[in-house]
Amino acid sequence: MKNVKLLFLLIFFTQIFAEPVDTGHAKVALIKGDYVNGQLTIGIKMDMQENWHTYWKNPGDSGGPIKVKWSKDKNIAAVSDILWPAPELIPYPPLMTYGYKNFVIFPFKITFTGENNYLEDLEPNTVIGADIDFLICDDVCVPEKALISTTISEMKYGWSNYAPKNKNIDYWISRVPDQTLPTKIKIDNNFLEIRFSYNNKINNIYFYIEEQWVVAHAEKQVLIKEENNWLLRVPLDKDVNPDRLVNGVITIEDGYSNVNNYLVSSETESQKTQSLNITFIQAIIFAFIGGLILNLMPCVFPVIALKILSFVSMGNESKTKIRQHALAFCAGVLLSFLLIGITMVMLKEAGSYLGWGFQLQSPIIVGMLSILMFVIGIILLTDINIGASLTRLGSVGSNKLSGSFLTGVLAVIVASPCTAPFMGAALGYALIQPSGITIPIFASLGIGFATPYLILSISPNLIKFLPRPGKWMVTLKEFFAFPMFATSLWLIWIFSLQTNISLLISLLISILIISLLFWWISKVVNKKILLVIWLIVFSTIIFEGIYIKSNEVGLVTRIQQLEEEAWDLNIEENFKDNNQAYLINFTAAWCITCQANDKIALSRPKVKQYIKDNDIKYIVADWTNKNDEILKALESYNRSGVPLYIYWKPGMQESRILPAILTESLLLDILKSD
């Protein structure tokens, strides 16, 4: 009996002081790293005997993770959970385990009470203790224990010059993944299929899943290069179908021998009931319907109305001419949608993240469009004859086919912010598929948008059902100048949110100068003077574009700066960990539907009061300017554009995607019913 007790004490060796504790097969110590923003990084250093190893949070087919109980004095507010470094494969045929061989440092973060700007400000005798249980294995496995009690001042630094480089605590912190790789995960024939984008060549890859009994750890994971994505197929354990989030770490060694570790947190496709998963045929249909609806959206209607008015003016023209103009407009629409789709596919193939409506995330495009809409308004109001189809874009009575074609192009440019609800799921589906699927969906969207004009090209006689040309058209043409001015004001408002006061004042001055020059044009008859004035107009526009381009780097949308709760990529996970209910509004200033929902539902007093009374955190993720992290979050919900509303509260298994069009009563019913 005494021998058994002695063996027990040898295996579970305990020692209490700051120097390393020899547990039998490892030397264990507490070390410290940097002190930043009131937090001290510390680590549990385990220097194991050669070829011995310990385990990651999911040990794989066998083993068990380290467990730590902390004791601390009043100067320490909290000690974080383990910041798990990415593991390595430790095969033991026919088993596969995940862990760390020979040496490892498990990092933690200590938060102190009070305000301590520097490590020297801390109480040097602050005591911290760790009761450490871990499993260490080679051909056999031995449970071991280390009990360490020390002070902050007694702890040795993990970045000592005398320590080998691979024992640096900073090295092990660098192995802790802090970026989430956007993925699309689904179950297919007993495989976990993980699709993701990665720009560089991949030499080696492995997915370490956090859940222990989901995948077959010892089976080979297969990497396949698809047209626009990578596909990693991970064999599932027998008869396993994950009914929850799939969490883990993907380790990628690229063609330059760089090893990068990424977090993965995604629902399996079969369980993502709120993501509106759709088939290819459904995506085609939704895109077509969304294209039809775009003709009625407020941001594109002024341009469409002008084209309709121009068709009315052709009432006495030949059917062939009417058909040609209708087809030219359709060609401008279709080619523009296809060009946007091809551009997005090419940029995604190159590793760049791009979302729907990306053109209005550029201040220079928004600024130039606001000037263009203002110029068109002046032309409609004054009937100045510019003499070229481009500058008479959409004007009544234009006899040039290029005018109809360019009207179609302009309609598409201003249409994308008005993404209709039917288009959200279709576009999200399109942008994560190979280009052979993506391009037809964009083509369907363009066909839907152009369908009324395709019908007109087939049956030009339909024009006879419209009112006959007359003086009323001149009055209506002049009236349409004001929707153009309204569109220009809307674009200027977006520009003001994307930029700063200096750029906004510069844009307004340019518009003032252009209006003065157009007034001058209406008074001048001399052709030489007119030519000079036109040169000044174009020079003003060009110089304004150059000024915006040279000053748009580093701009931050002011809406984001005003939010009490700042959005970040991990905010949902953090809220769920703290059992905090939340409502996240993915929006943008250029999104008409977003602004309507805000006025009709989200900003209503009853909604605000309910959110306040029920302690629901309301977060705005503003996508007015380009933001790759917001796009990653959208893609995680199979979306590529806004609006998107995400709601969760304790008791719900998963976050809920709310409808794209909200009303006050609908939103309150949803918040109360879940």
N, C-alpha and C positions, 0 to 999 in steps of 0.2 A: 504493500500500500504506500509506503514511504517512497519507493522507487517511482510509482505512478505519479505521485505528487511532484517529485523532482523533475520528471519528464515534462509534466504540465508546465512547470515554472520555466523550464528551458525553452519550450516552444513559445509560450506567451511571455516573452521577456519584457520587463518593464524597467525603465530608468527615467529619473526625473532631474534633468538639468539641460542647459542650452546646447551642449555638445551633441554630436550624432549619437543616436540610440542604436546599438547593435542588436537586432532582433533575432539573429541566427543566420539568416540568408540575405539580409539587407541592412544597410546603415541608413537610418531615418533621421532627418533634422528639419527644423523650421528655419527658413531663410527669408530675408526681406529684399524687396526691390525698390522701385521708385515710389515717391510720395507725390501724388498729383491731385489737385482739386479736392483736397481734404480726404483722399483715400490712399491707403498704403497697400501696395501689392506685396503679399507674402506667398511663400510656396512650401509645400511639403516635399522635401527632396528625398528620393529613395534611390540609393546607390546599391544595386543588387549584385549578387555574385554572378559571375560570367554565365551567360545562357539562361539565367533565371528571368522570369517575367511576371508582371502583374497586369491587371485588366482595366479596360475602358468601361464606361457606364453600361453598355451592352457587351458582355464578355464573349458572345458568340455561342458556340455549341457547348461550352463548359466554362466553369470559373465563376467569379463574382467580383463586383466592383468594390473599391475602397469605401469605407464608411468612417466619418469623422464626427466626433462630438466635441464642441468647443466649450471651454470655460474662460470667462473673461471678467475683468473688473469694470467698475463704473465708467471709466474713461472711454470704453469701447462701446459704440452704439450697436454695431452689427458686423457680422462676418458673412460674406456672400456664400452661395453654393459654389461647388467646384467649377472652375472655368476649364472645361475638359479640352486638353489638346487633342488634335486629330490623332487617332491611333494608327497602328500598323498591323498588318496581317501576321499572325503567328500560327502557322499550320501545324497540326498534329494529326496526320492522316489516321482515320478517315474524317477527322473533325477539323473545323476551322475556328480559331478564336481571334479576338481583337484585343490588343493591349499594347504594352510597352516593354521592351526587352533591355536588360542590363541597367538602364537608368531612366528616370523620369522625374519631372517636377510638376506637381499639381498646383496651379496658381489659385489664389483667393484674393478678394478685396476686403480690407478692413475699413470701416467707417467709424470715425471718432466723434465723441460728443464735443460741443463747443466749437469755436472758430480757431483753427490752427492753420496758419498760412504756410508754415514750414515744419519739416520733421523735427527740427530742434525745439519747436514750440510745444511738442508733446511732453507729457510727463514721462521721464526716462524710465521710471520703475513701473510703467503700465504692464500688468501681468496678463499673459495669455497662455492658455493651455490647450492641448489637443489630445484627445483619446482616439487613437487611430487603429482601426481593424482592417486588415487587408489579407488577400490570398496571394501567395507567391508560389510559382510552379516552375518545374523543369520536367524531369521524368515523373516526379511525384509532386503533389501539391500540399502545402503546409499553411494553415492559418496562423498569422502572426499579429502581434499587437505592439504598439509603441505608445507610451504615455509620456508626453513632453510638456513641461511647464517652464516658461522662460519670460523674460521681459523684452520690450521693444529694443532697448539699448543693448541687450546681450545677444540678440539675433545677429548672425553674420549676414553680410550682403551676398546676394546671389550673383552679383556681377563683378565679383572680386577678380583682380588681374591674375590671381594665383589659381583660379578655377579654369579647367579646360573649357574651350569655347562652347562645346555642346552641352555644358552644364549651366550655362547662363540662363537665369530665369526669364530674361527677355526673349531668348530663343523659344522657350516653351510657350510663352504668351503669344508669340508670333504664330504658333501652330494652333492657337484657339481660333476657330472660324468666326468671323464677325460680319461676313457678307452673305446674304441669301441669294442663291441662284434660282431665278424664275424657272419653274418646271411645270410640265403638264404630265400628270401621272394617271395611269389607268391599268386595269387588270385585263389581261388577254391570254387565254389558254395557259393558265397557271403560271404566268409571268407578270411581274411588276414592270410595266413599261414606263421609263422616265425619259421624256423628251425635253431638250433644252438647247439653247443657242450658245455656241462658243466659237470665237473668231479664229483661234490658232489650231494647228494640228494637235491631235491628242495621241500621245504615245502609250500612256497607261492611265487607267481610271478604275476606281472602286467606290461603291456606295456602301457606307457603314450605316445600317439602319439602327435606330435607337431601341426599337421594340425587339425583344429577344426571340419570340417564337412566331415570326412572320415569314421570313425568307429562309431559303436553304443556304446556310452560310458557306458550306463547303463546295457548293456547285459553282460552275464558271459563270461569271457575268459577261454578257456579250455586248460589245459596242458596235453600232451600225451608223454609218454616215448617210443621212438622208439629204434631200435636195437643199432644204433650208435649215435643217436641225440635225442634232445628234440624237440617237436613240440608244439608251442603255437598257438591256433586258436582264432583269434580275429574277432568277427562279424562286418561286414561292415554296414555302413548306407545304406538305401535303394537305389538301382540303382547307387552305387558309385563304380567306377573303377579307382584307383589312376593312374594318367598319369604323374607321377613325382617321385622324390625320396621320400621314406618313412623315416621320421626322428622321433626320439623320445628317450625315456629313458625306459629301462627295469630294474625294481627293483626285485631282487631275494633274498629271505630269504632261506638259505640253512639249512641242517639238524643240524647244530651246532648253529642255531639261529643268524648267521651272516647275516647282510643285506648289499648287494652290489648293487650299481647302475652302469649301463653301458649305454653308448650311442649306438644308433642304427641308421645307415644311409645306406640304401640299396635301389637299384632299385627293383621295382616289376618285377618278372620274365617275365611277358608278355610284359614289356616295354624295357627290356634289349636287344635291337636289336643287339648290338655289341658283346654279350657274347657267340654267337654261341651255344645257347641252343639246345640240341640234345636229341633224344629219346634213350631208352636202345638199340634198334636194331642198330641205327646209331652209338652209342658208340662202340658196338661190331665190326661193320664193320670198323670204323676208327682205332680201336686198332689193328685189324688184318692187315690192310694195313700198319699201322705204324710199326708193327713188321717185315713185309716183307722188308720195306725200311731200317730198321736198319742193315740188312745184308750188305748194301753198304756204310754205314757211316764210315768215316775215323778212328774213334777211335776203332771200333770193327773189321774192315776189316783185320788187321794183324793176329788176332786170327783165324778168319774164314778161311783166306787163308791157314793157316797151316793145318787146319782140312781137307780142300779140297785136299791139297797136300798129306795128309796121306791116303785119300780115293783113290787117284791116285795110290799110292804105293800098294794098295790092288787089283790092276787090275787082278792079276792072282789068287786071293784068291777065296774061295767059296762064292756063293751068300748069304749063311747063315751068314757067318762072316761079310760081308759088311753090311747086314741088321742089325745085332746085334750092330755094331759100330754106324751106323746111328741112331738107336733107343736109344742107350746109350747117344749119344750127345743130341738128342731131350729130353730125360728124364732130363738131366742136365739143359737144357734151361727151360723147363716147371716147374720143381720143384723150380728152382730159382725164376722165376717170381711169382709163387704162394706164395713162402715164403716171398718175398718182399711185396706182396699184403696183406698177413695175418699179417705181422709185422706192416704195416702201419695202418691197421684196428684196431689191438689190442692197439697200442699206442694212436690212436685217441680216442678209447673207454676209455682209461685211462686218457684222458684230455691233452695229449701231441700233439703239432702241428708238423706235419712231411710232407715234400714235396717230390716230385719225384726227384731222384738223390741224396737223403739224404746221401747215403754212401760216396759220394765224398765230403761231407761237413765236414768230419772228417779227420783232418790232419794225424792221425795214419793210417787210411785206405789208404789215398793217398800216404803216405810215403812207406808203405809196398808194395803197388801195383807198385810203381816206382822201388823198388828193385826187385820185382818178374819179371817185364818186362825186366829189365836189365839182370837178371840171365837167363831168357829164351833166350835172344839174344845171350849171351855168349855160351850157350849150342848149339844153332843152328850154331854158327860160328865155334865152336871148335869140335862139336860132342862128347863132354864129356859124358860118359855113367854113369848116376847117379844110375841106377839100380832100380828105383821105378817109378811107374806110375805118382805119384804126381809131382815128380821133373822133369819128362820128359813130363810134361803137354803140350799136343799139338804137341809133337815132331813127326817127320816123322817115320813111320814104327812101332809105338808103338802097341804091340799086346795085350795090356790090355784094357778091356772095361772100367775100371775106368778112364783111360787116356782120353777116348772120353767123358765120363760123366763130368769129371772135366773141360775139355775144354769148354763144354756147360755152366758150372757154371761161368768160367772166362769171357766168352763172354758176359754173362748177366751183370756181375759186371761193365765191362767197357762200356757197351752199353747204360746204362741209361742216361749219360750226352748228348747223341746224340738224344735226344727226337725229333722225326720228327714232322713236322707241323700237320699231321693228328692225332697225339697222344695227343696234348695239350688239346683240348676240351674233348676228351674221358676220359683222366685221371682225369681232373678236375671234370667231371661228376661222375666218379667212386668213388672218395674219399669223396663225400658228400652224398652217398647213403648207405643204409643198406648193410651189408656184403654179403647178398644173391645176390646183384647186383654187388657189387665191385669185388668180387672174379672172376665171369665169365668174366668180362672185362679184368682183368689181365691174365686170362687163354687164352683169345682170342689174347692178345698181344704176349704171349709166343708161341701160335700155329702159328701165322703169322711169327714170327722169325724162328721157327723150320720147317716151311712148305717145303723148298727146301730139307731138309734132311729126312723129312717124305716121300717125293716123292721118294727119293733115296732108302729108306728102302722098299718101295713097289715095285720099279723096279730097282734092283741092276744092271741090264743090262745097265743102263744109263752110268755106268762108262766106258763102251767100247767106248763111244763117246769122252772121254778125251784122251790126248796123252798117249802113252805107257810108262811104267816106264823105266828109263835109267839114264845115268850119268847127264843129264840135271837137274834131280831132286836134286842132291847133290848141284849143283851150285845155283839152285833156293832156296833150303833150306837155304844155307848160305846167300843169298840175303835177305831173310825174317828176318834175324837178325837185319837188319838196320831199318825196320819199328818198330820192337820191341824197339830198342834204341830210335827212334823218339818218340814213345809212352811214354817211360820212361822219356825223356826230357820234354815232355808236362806235365806229372804228377809232375815232379820236379818244373816246373814253377808255377803250381797251388799251390804246397806246399809252395813255396816262398811267394805267396800272402796271404796264410792262416796263416803263422807263422812269425818268425823273423829270423834275420841273424844267430843267434847262432844255432837254430834248422836246418836251411838250411845247414850250414857248417858241422854240425854233420852228416846229411844225406849224403852229398857228400863224407865225409871222410869214412863213412860206405861202400858206393858203391866202393870207391877206394880200401879199404881193401879187399872187396869181389872179385874185379877183380884181385887183386894180388894173392889171395888164389886160384882162378880158374886157373891162369897161373901156379901156383905151382902144382896144381892137374894134369895138362897136362904133367908135367915133372917127376912126382913121380910114381914108380911102386909098392913100398912096401905097402902092404895092411894096416898095422898098422899105418904107417905115414898118409896114405890117410884117415883113420878113424879119426885121430886127426885133420887133416885139415878140414874135413867136420864138426866136432864138433865146430871148431872155426868159420866156416861160419855160422852155425845155431845160435851160441852164439852171433855173431855180429848182426845178424838180430833181435834176441830177445832183446838184450840190447838196440838197437836203438829204437825198439818199446816201450820199457819201458821208455826211455828217452823222447820220443815224448809225450807219454801219461801223464807223470808227469809234462810237461811244456806247455800243450796246453790250459789250462784254462785261460780265459781272453784275448785270442788273438783276434785282430781286423784286418780285411782284409785291406791291405794298399791301395787298390783301393778306398775304401770309404773315407779314410783320405785325398785323393788328390782332391776330388770333391769340386768345389767352392760352390755348393748348396747342403747342406746336406739333404738327404731324411728322412722324418718321416711319420708316419701313417696319419697325418692330412694335409699333404702338398697340396693335391689336393683341399681340402675344402678351405684352406687359399688362394691359388692362385685364385680360382673361386670368392671368396669374394672380392679380389682386382682386378678382371677382368684382370688377368695376364695369357697370353697364356703359355702352357707348353707341353713338350714332355718328358715322363718318360720312361727310359730304364731299365726294370727288367732283369738283366743279371747275369752271373757267369763265372768265369774263366774256369770252367770245361765244359761249354756248348759250343760245337763246332759251332752250328748254331749261337749262340750269337756272337762269335768271327768273324765268316764269315760276318755276317750282319754289324758288326762294321767296318770291313775293306772295304767292298763293298759299303756300303751306309752311315752309320752314321758319319764316320770319313772323308768322301770325302770333299774337299775344297768347292765345290758348296753348299753342304748341310750345312756345318758350316757357310758359309757366309749368306745363306738365313735365318738360325736361328738367327744369330746376327742382320741382317738388320731388321727383323720383330719382334725383342724383344720377342723371344720365349725362355723361361727358359728350359734348357736341364738338366735333373736330372738323375743320375745313381743310381739305387737301386741295390747294389751289394750283391748277395746271395751266394758268394763263400763259406763263412762260414755260419753256421746255424744262422738264424735270424727269430724268431717267428713273429715279426711285418711284415716283408716282406711276410712271408707265409700267414698271415691274409689278407694282401692287395691282394695277388694272388687269395686267395679263394673268396674274394669279387667279383672278375671277373670270378668266376667258373674255376679257373686254379689251378694246383698244381705244376707247374714247369715253367721254363724259356725256351725260351725268351718270354717276353710280353712287348708290346709297347703301351703306352697310350698317346693320343693326345687330347688337348682341346684348344679352343681359344674363346674369347668373341663372342657371337652370336650363339654358338652351345648349344643345350639343354643339351646334355650329352657328356661325354668323349667318344672318339672313340678308339676301339682296332684295331691296325694296323696289317697287315699280319705278320705271323711268319717268312717269308723269304722276305727280302727286297733287292731292288736294288736302286742305286742312282736316276734313273729316276722315279721309282715307288714312292719312298719316297717324292721327290719333287712334283710330281703330286698330291699326297695326301695332302701335306701341303698347296699347292696353291689352291686346288679345294674347300676345306671346308670353 
